Structures are given as structure tokens and as C-alpha cells.
Amino acid sequence: MSIPRRFDVNCPKCGKKYQTTVFESLNSDFAPNVTETIISGERFNGTCPKCGFVAHLEYDVLYHDMKHGAMIWVIHDNNVNYMQKIAEVRSTPALYKTTRIVSDMNELREKVACLEAEKDDRVVELCKFFLSAQLMEQQPDYNFRNAFYTFSGGKNIVFFYDDKGKEMSCYLEDQIYDLISNMFADPLSQMGNKPYITINRDWAAEFFELLPTDNVDVLEEEDTESIEDAIDSDISDCEDYYDAEEPAGIDEVVSTDAPEPQPVKRTLFCRKCGAKLLSDSLFCSYCGTKVIY
């Protein structure tokens, strides 16, 4: 069941106060294009009716996907009641096969993309880990900060961002996905289906640390070499991924020097006075209004 509510927003650009819709709970069948607008990020935008300025909205929400049997909680980790809410969620029965907790809308977008692509988000996270390691090895001057997965036009794509917002991207080909999925099938199956876990880059790093010694030895001797063979070592740049006649493949990485685009990094604004907020703000530093996530 989707539970929408109206929310007052002060446009940071022109100051006009307007209402937009946010959700306490959002179901994948709420509208025909729900999953598409979540993956693109449009679902969490508020557009000023006067000047057209688009503000990105961050708030806690429960996402249901009955088609894929998934339930995803967005619980922002800068919420003062974060641990209490996590405990409450994990104490509730898991009604679906797949249950996750994510910390922001971008992570929700990744999980929904995984569901639509029918990919295991754990395997996708491991793929992102390997691909980013490959990128940093190939281009040591690239100060990698984070990776972002999406599913668009039937393609699995991973975007990389450095500390200056420089974007690079590559396809995540089925060959790589299947190789890593098969490689770690046993330890992943041994994890079981724990409810409401967090699958992100920290999880991937811990996963490798907890691998049994014999798995690590096999990985070092055989599997890493297989991955490197599958991911071409010649990572090349091109000017614009979306305008290119031939989209970048798994062995081609796209680079632009433009500022980091909205899909991965957004500026947040106070809903009352429109002042810019710091990423970890709990209260607006100008008017004192509590930040709602």
C-alpha cells in the first residue's frame, strides 16, 4: 500500500512556497512508471511551479515490490533515532524474500535497478568493488570516491565518481556478473537470507575480509586472473557517454570533467526557509527547522 502525503517546500531559487508529494510507504504498483522514476531519481524531486527549479528530497520511506518479493527501507543514518528505527524494523516479520535497509534515495535507486534487472544486489556490489579496484589500478591519479549502479535501456551500467566529481562509467556485462556470482556462490549461499541487512561497499569489503583462508587462496591464484582477463586492461576515456554513437563497453570507461550530475550527488535545502543544508544537518542553521528524512 502506498501512503502519500503533501509536503511544503520553499524554493531555494525564487522563494516560492509550494506543495509536493512524498511517501511514508511506496508500492511498485502505485503508478505504471514507479520503478522507472525511482531508478531515474525523478520520483524524489520537487519542481517549483514558478521558476522550474528542481529540488531533490530525502526522507525515510518503505518501498514494496510485490512482483519481485522485496521490501526496502530507506532510513537515513544521520537521523537522531537511527539505531532505534533500525532495531524496530528488524524486529518486524519479514514478509518478503528480499529485505534491505539503505541510507538514502540513491541506494534505493540501486536496489530497485537490481530488482528490475533481476540481479542479486550482493553480486552487483561485489562487481562494483572489483571494477572500482580495477579502475584505481589502471588510473592511480583518479581519486575514487564512490560507485553507482543503474539499469537503463536494458543495460547494466556502473558510474564512478572521484573527489572532484569527475564521472567515469562502464557497462557491467553479464560475463563479469556471472563470473563473480559463480566464484562466490558458496559463501553467499552460506550467508542465508537474513532480514533487513545493509548491502553496500562496506558490506563488500567486510565480505572479502571474512572469506575463509582457502577461498582467499583460490581467489588470489585463479579467480583474480580470470576477472582481469574478462575486464580489458586498457581503460579508455571518451568525451560524452550519452552522446557517443557507440556506448562504452565493459572495457571502456567514460570520463567527463563536468560537475557531478544530480543522479549521484544532490544539494539539500531547508523545507521552510530554503537555505542550503549540510549533508549531515539535523536542523537548519538559519531558521532552526528540523530536517525531515
Rosetta blueprint (number, residue, H / E / L):
1 M L
2 S L
3 I E
4 P E
5 R E
6 R E
7 F E
8 D E
9 V E
10 N E
11 C L
12 P L
13 K L
14 C L
15 G L
16 K L
17 K E
18 Y E
19 Q E
20 T E
21 T E
22 V E
23 F E
24 E E
25 S E
26 L E
27 N E
28 S L
29 D L
30 F L
31 A L
32 P L
33 N L
34 V H
35 T H
36 E H
37 T H
38 I H
39 I H
40 S H
41 G L
42 E H
43 R H
44 F H
45 N E
46 G E
47 T E
48 C L
49 P L
50 K L
51 C L
52 G L
53 F L
54 V E
55 A E
56 H E
57 L L
58 E L
59 Y L
60 D L
61 V E
62 L E
63 Y E
64 H E
65 D E
66 M L
67 K L
68 H L
69 G L
70 A E
71 M E
72 I E
73 W E
74 V E
75 I L
76 H L
77 D L
78 N L
79 N L
80 V L
81 N L
82 Y H
83 M H
84 Q H
85 K H
86 I H
87 A H
88 E H
89 V H
90 R H
91 S L
92 T L
93 P L
94 A L
95 L L
96 Y L
97 K L
98 T E
99 T E
100 R E
101 I E
102 V E
103 S L
104 D L
105 M H
106 N H
107 E H
108 L H
109 R H
110 E H
111 K H
112 V H
113 A H
114 C H
115 L H
116 E H
117 A H
118 E L
119 K L
120 D L
121 D H
122 R H
123 V H
124 V H
125 E H
126 L H
127 C H
128 K H
129 F H
130 F H
131 L H
132 S H
133 A H
134 Q H
135 L H
136 M H
137 E H
138 Q H
139 Q L
140 P L
141 D L
142 Y L
143 N L
144 F E
145 R E
146 N E
147 A E
148 F E
149 Y E
150 T E
151 F E
152 S E
153 G L
154 G L
155 K E
156 N E
157 I E
158 V E
159 F E
160 F E
161 Y E
162 D E
163 D L
164 K L
165 G L
166 K L
167 E E
168 M E
169 S E
170 C E
171 Y E
172 L L
173 E L
174 D H
175 Q H
176 I H
177 Y H
178 D H
179 L H
180 I H
181 S H
182 N H
183 M H
184 F L
185 A H
186 D H
187 P H
188 L H
189 S H
190 Q H
191 M L
192 G L
193 N L
194 K L
195 P L
196 Y L
197 I E
198 T L
199 I L
200 N L
201 R H
202 D H
203 W H
204 A H
205 A H
206 E H
207 F H
208 F H
209 E H
210 L L
211 L L
212 P L
213 T H
214 D H
215 N H
216 V H
217 D H
218 V H
219 L H
220 E H
221 E H
222 E H
223 D H
224 T H
225 E H
226 S H
227 I H
228 E H
229 D H
230 A H
231 I L
232 D L
233 S L
234 D L
235 I L
236 S E
237 D L
238 C L
239 E L
240 D L
241 Y L
242 Y L
243 D L
244 A L
245 E L
246 E L
247 P L
248 A L
249 G L
250 I L
251 D L
252 E E
253 V L
254 V E
255 S E
256 T E
257 D L
258 A L
259 P L
260 E L
261 P L
262 Q L
263 P L
264 V L
265 K L
266 R L
267 T L
268 L E
269 F E
270 C L
271 R L
272 K L
273 C L
274 G L
275 A L
276 K E
277 L E
278 L L
279 S L
280 D L
281 S L
282 L L
283 F E
284 C L
285 S L
286 Y L
287 C L
288 G L
289 T L
290 K E
291 V L
292 I L
293 Y L
